[in-house]
Amino acid sequence: MPVIEESVFIACPPQEVFDFVVKPENLPIWDSSIITAAQVGEEPIGVGTRADGTSKIMGRHFDWTVIVKDYDPPLRYSSHSVGGSMEFTVTNVLEPAEGGTTLTYRIDAATGLGGVFGRLADPFVARAQGRTVRANLETLAELLADHPDS
């Protein structure tokens, strides 16, 4: 099971970071691999909430549906795919840090990140996606530091 895990310091309190990252509609704002994302239904976000989206990884588009599995504001949030061509779990762990929050973002891909390309592509896709995740987290940190009420 390929895993990508990166951390970033964000100069905002954990609750502000949590409130921003859990909203599916905010994903395309800071995650360059996500083209669209939207919550299914209008209930408050929590365990069982669904979201649909489309991602683009290495030039290929794939649709997905996720369900929130873990929701512990403002410390932890995870979602797991329940529809689409790739099985994955995304986990966000937030820790208070001097002057802000340390966010650790982790992707566990059960079928391999190269799943849409073939298993032999796993190491290449994982390295490339790792760089993308790192850049996305830096974008998120800058966005929230510049616009904490986003």
Buried (B, 14 or more C-beta within 10 A) or exposed (E): EBEBEBEBBBBBBBBBBBBBBBBBEBBBBBBBBBBEBEBEEEEEBEEEBBBBBBBEBBEEEBEBBBBBBBBEBBBBBBBBBEEBEBBBBBBBBBEEEEEBBBBBBBBBBEBBBBBBBEEEBBEEBBEBBBEBBBBBBBBBBBBBEEEBEB
